[in-house]
Amino acid sequence: MTLTDTHTHLYAEQFDDDRDAIIQKALDKGISRFFIPAIDSSYYERMLDLERSYPDHIFLMAGLHPTHVKNDFKKELDIVREFLENHRCYAVGEIGIDLYWDKTFLAEQQEAFKLQIELAKEKKLPIVIHCREAFNEIFEVMDEVCDESLNGIFHCFTGDERQAKKILDYGFKLGIGGVVTFKNGGLDKFLQKIPLQHIVLETDAPYLAPVPFRGKRNESSYLINILDKLVDIYKMEARQIAKITTLNSREIFGV
């Protein structure tokens, strides 16, 4: 059984003491493909170190996370472009809009999102969207820029059925992570109506650990707990869900 974690920050400081052990633990459970979203340029060297250590398992992205968009964001976007031109990347991400922590830079977040979508189209790459308390703002941008040349993943989907179907209309996959295991998450109430070919699995490690690890450091091996929840929701065998969601990830990332 091959599983794919489509969104994991294995380079994060939270893994500095046991990174190799954490990765081996995931590999031992059949999780052998790790897609690595960027936050900002300060992490690129860590990401490259990770890729050098696990070249058969690590797949990098480049992008500027919306919570790291400030007044000087265009300088960061220049570095994103440079990274894309000098390293093999499989997506532009994670990008989007986050209004949970701070609304100060909404205009800058919107512009950064649009510019990075343009960059993804230019490089013929998918995008990985981060959305927190910003569905309307994300949809406003997507309605403006989305066309047949754009695809990707709506990472850490936490919305409702209507929002899910709108995302599918864009031709995007839903990234399903630990929230699906939360008692108050809401996803389990309608997810079975979403065909599995529109779903990819993710952890967002070290964040958003699934039950029974909620509130603790997340790790890629916990993808098994997310898979188990989907077994319950879709009434399918784990091996079949693993196969379909990994094929979905290959469709998006091209590898």
C-alpha positions in Angstrom: 0.0 0.0 0.0 1.4 3.3 -1.1 0.2 6.5 0.6 0.9 10.1 -0.3 1.0 13.0 2.1 0.3 15.9 -0.2 1.1 18.6 2.4 3.7 18.2 5.1 6.2 20.7 6.5 8.9 18.1 7.4 11.6 20.8 7.4 9.9 22.7 10.3 11.9 23.4 13.5 9.4 21.2 15.4 11.2 18.1 13.8 14.8 19.2 14.4 15.3 16.7 17.1 13.9 13.6 15.4 13.3 14.3 11.8 14.8 11.1 10.4 12.9 9.0 12.9 9.7 10.7 12.0 10.2 10.1 8.3 11.2 6.5 8.8 8.1 6.0 11.0 5.9 7.2 8.1 7.8 5.1 5.5 7.3 2.0 7.6 3.5 2.6 7.4 3.6 2.9 3.6 3.6 6.7 3.4 6.4 7.1 0.9 5.6 10.3 -1.0 5.8 13.7 0.8 4.9 16.9 -0.9 6.6 19.9 0.8 4.9 23.3 0.7 6.9 26.5 1.2 6.3 29.2 3.7 8.9 31.8 2.7 12.5 32.0 1.5 14.0 31.6 4.9 13.1 27.8 4.7 14.3 27.0 1.2 17.7 25.7 2.4 16.0 23.4 4.9 13.7 22.2 2.1 16.7 21.5 -0.2 18.5 19.6 2.6 15.4 17.5 3.1 15.3 16.7 -0.6 19.0 15.8 -0.7 18.5 13.4 2.2 15.4 11.7 0.8 15.5 12.2 -3.0 13.1 9.4 -3.8 10.5 10.6 -1.4 10.5 14.4 -1.1 8.8 16.6 -3.7 9.2 20.4 -3.2 7.0 23.4 -3.9 7.8 27.1 -4.0 5.6 29.9 -2.8 4.9 32.6 -0.3 2.4 31.7 2.5 -0.3 34.3 2.9 0.5 34.9 6.6 4.1 35.9 5.5 2.9 38.5 3.0 4.0 41.9 4.1 4.7 45.3 2.5 7.9 43.9 0.8 6.1 40.8 -0.6 7.2 41.4 -4.2 10.9 40.9 -3.1 9.8 37.5 -1.8 8.0 36.7 -5.0 11.2 37.4 -6.9 12.9 34.7 -4.8 10.0 32.3 -5.5 10.5 32.8 -9.2 14.3 32.3 -8.8 13.7 29.1 -6.8 11.3 27.7 -9.4 13.8 28.4 -12.2 16.7 26.8 -10.4 15.1 23.8 -8.7 12.7 21.1 -9.6 9.3 22.0 -8.1 6.0 20.3 -8.4 3.6 23.1 -7.5 3.4 26.7 -6.5 2.3 26.6 -2.9 1.2 27.2 -0.4 -0.5 30.4 -1.5 -3.8 32.0 -0.8 -5.5 34.3 1.8 -5.5 34.0 5.6 -7.7 36.4 7.6 -7.6 34.5 10.9 -4.6 36.2 12.4 -4.4 39.5 10.7 -6.4 41.4 8.1 -3.9 44.3 7.8 -2.4 43.0 4.6 -5.5 41.7 2.8 -4.9 43.8 -0.3 -1.3 42.6 -0.4 -2.4 38.9 0.1 -4.9 39.2 -2.8 -2.2 40.6 -5.1 0.4 38.1 -4.0 -2.1 35.3 -4.6 -2.9 36.5 -8.1 0.7 37.0 -9.0 1.6 33.6 -7.9 -1.2 32.1 -9.8 0.1 33.9 -12.9 3.5 32.4 -12.2 2.1 28.9 -11.8 0.3 29.3 -15.2 3.6 30.5 -16.8 5.5 27.5 -15.3 2.6 25.1 -16.1 2.5 24.0 -12.5 -0.5 23.3 -10.2 -1.2 25.5 -7.1 -1.8 24.6 -3.5 -4.3 27.0 -1.9 -4.3 28.0 1.8 -7.6 29.5 2.9 -8.4 30.4 6.5 -11.6 32.5 7.2 -11.3 33.7 3.6 -13.5 31.5 1.4 -15.3 34.5 -0.2 -12.0 36.3 -0.9 -10.4 33.2 -2.4 -13.4 32.5 -4.6 -13.4 36.1 -5.8 -9.8 35.7 -7.0 -10.5 32.2 -8.4 -13.6 33.4 -10.3 -11.4 36.0 -12.0 -8.3 33.9 -12.9 -9.4 30.3 -13.1 -9.3 28.6 -16.5 -8.5 25.2 -18.0 -4.8 25.9 -17.6 -5.0 26.0 -13.8 -5.4 23.1 -11.4 -4.3 22.1 -8.0 -5.4 21.4 -4.4 -7.5 23.3 -2.0 -5.4 22.5 1.0 -6.9 21.7 4.4 -10.4 22.0 3.3 -12.7 22.9 6.2 -15.7 24.3 4.4 -19.3 23.1 3.7 -20.8 21.0 0.9 -21.6 24.0 -1.3 -18.0 25.4 -1.0 -16.6 21.9 -1.7 -18.7 21.7 -5.0 -17.6 25.1 -6.0 -13.9 24.1 -5.6 -14.6 21.0 -7.7 -16.1 23.2 -10.4 -12.7 24.9 -10.6 -11.2 21.5 -11.4 -9.4 21.3 -8.1 -8.9 18.5 -5.6 -9.9 18.8 -1.9 -7.0 18.2 0.6 -8.4 16.3 3.5 -6.5 16.2 6.7 -6.9 15.9 10.4 -10.0 18.1 10.6 -12.0 15.2 9.1 -11.4 13.3 12.4 -12.6 16.2 14.6 -16.0 15.7 16.3 -17.0 19.3 15.4 -15.2 19.4 12.1 -18.4 18.9 10.0 -16.7 17.2 7.1 -18.0 13.8 7.9 -21.5 15.0 7.5 -21.2 15.4 3.7 -17.8 14.1 2.5 -19.3 10.8 1.3 -21.2 12.8 -1.4 -17.9 13.9 -2.9 -16.5 11.3 -5.2 -13.1 10.0 -4.0 -11.4 10.9 -7.3 -11.6 14.5 -6.1 -9.8 13.8 -2.8 -6.2 13.8 -1.8 -4.8 13.1 1.7 -2.6 15.4 3.8 -1.4 16.0 7.3 -0.2 19.6 7.3 2.4 18.3 9.9 3.4 19.6 12.4 0.0 21.3 12.5 -3.6 20.0 12.9 -3.0 16.6 14.2 -5.9 14.2 13.9 -7.7 12.5 16.7 -6.4 10.9 19.0 -3.4 13.2 18.7 -5.3 16.5 18.5 -3.5 19.4 20.1 -0.1 17.6 19.8 2.6 17.8 17.2 1.4 16.3 14.0 3.5 14.0 11.8 3.2 12.3 8.5 2.7 8.8 10.0 -0.7 10.1 11.3 -1.9 10.1 7.8 -3.0 6.5 8.7 -5.6 8.0 11.1 -7.0 10.2 8.4 -7.1 7.2 6.1 -9.0 5.2 8.7 -11.6 8.0 9.0 -12.1 7.9 5.2 -12.6 4.1 5.4 -15.4 4.8 7.8 -16.9 7.6 5.7 -16.7 5.9 2.3 -17.1 2.3 3.4 -14.2 1.3 1.3 -11.0 -0.7 2.0 -8.0 1.3 3.1 -5.9 -0.1 0.3 -8.4 1.1 -2.3 -8.6 4.6 -0.8 -4.8 4.8 -0.7 -4.6 3.7 -4.3 -7.2 6.2 -5.5 -5.9 9.2 -3.5 -2.3 8.5 -4.6 -3.4 8.4 -8.2 -5.2 11.7 -7.6 -1.9 13.2 -6.3 -0.1 11.9 -9.4 -2.7 13.6 -11.6 -2.1 16.9 -9.9 1.6 16.9 -9.4 2.6 14.9 -12.5 4.8 12.5 -10.5 
